Amino acid sequence: MELSTIAGQSIPTFPLYLTDEKAIPLLGFGTAEYPFGASIHTLKETILEAIKLGYRHFDTAAIYLSEQPLGEAISDALRLGLIKSRDELFITSKLWCSDAHHDFVLPALKKTLQNLKLEYLNLFLIHWPLSLKPGKYEFPFQKEDIVPFDPKSVWEAMEECQGLGLTKSIGVSNFSCKKLETILSTAKIPPAVNQVEMNPLWQQKKLRKFCEEKGILVEAYSPLGAKGTAWGTNRVMECEVLKEIAQAKGKSLAQVCLRWAHEQGVCALVKSFNKERMKQNLDIFNWKLTADESHKISQLPQCKGFPGAAFLSDDGPYKSVEELWDGEI
């Protein structure tokens, strides 16, 4: 694990599997605000503030409507001299389900790059193991728009994108062990990353072990529970055990969650548009949880915050939550 010192902050980085490209900073700044696009007019300034504070890894997606403001912020950061080169940043975006068809993947990535005003992504992910009828970018979506998902051909198209140099690495999001096995069984390039919900109340121990064995880095979204979103819960921020640890440490509950995620060897994606909290969330690398504190967290009852009911349909590939997550629920 390397340390990159940025604006006084040391953010550890991790070299992605089978790539000599830029290592991924293990703390990323998320740009998903629900409803999507809710902060579109202030997002550019927020991202500029994040760059000033030391964030260098930014996570977006076609469905978030945040690609364009992120692209504008990158252009401004270069113009203002906050960064010397685009190469200082690690930028991730995601393929939405309506583009999860072999022939739509490359055009979708080109559109993402156009929105971001970039020549390449550092990481491009399949957002969900699901396909929708092409043409719409909606969430929630109509159940009748769900169509069969062909992981083999979609992954082949992702590999083509990496081959063309339009993304340095490729990966997936919201994939179970079983769905990863399906990709790995035919992949020429294995997924570098699996981005999934993970926090002290949904620790993903089985999935993390599987990914570690396969050389796949886990990225944790909703590391604080994503309170106030359609996919979130307030259970993490209201957890008494975490509150007690935070108080004893003189840290915020959010810092405890992020430090815990870091100590599990994953990359955490944090989203706060509040300047003070953005600053606090970076301050997780120069202290540790005690063995007793880690043990208490490991014993917390587990409950998934976002079961994904929107992705279920009697006529679609997933008729139950068990099918969507292959029993990992």
Buried (B, 14 or more C-beta within 10 A) or exposed (E): EEEBEBEEBBBBBBBBBEBEBBBBBBBBBBBBBBEBBEBBEEBBBBBBBBBBBBBBBBBBBBBBBBBBBBBBBBBBBBEEEBBEEBEBBBBBBBBBBBBBBBEBBBEBBEBBBEBBBBEBBBBBBBBBBBBBBBEEBEBEBEBEBBBEBEBEBBBBBBBBBBEEEBBBBBBBBBBBBEBBEBBEEEBEBBBBBBBBBBBBBBBBEEBBEBBEEBEBBBBBBBBBBBBEBEBBBEBBBEBEBBEBBBEEBEBBBBBBBBBBBBBBBBBBBBBBBEEEBBBBBBBBBEEEBEEEBBEBBEEBEEEBBBBBEBBBBEEBBBEEBEBBBBEBB
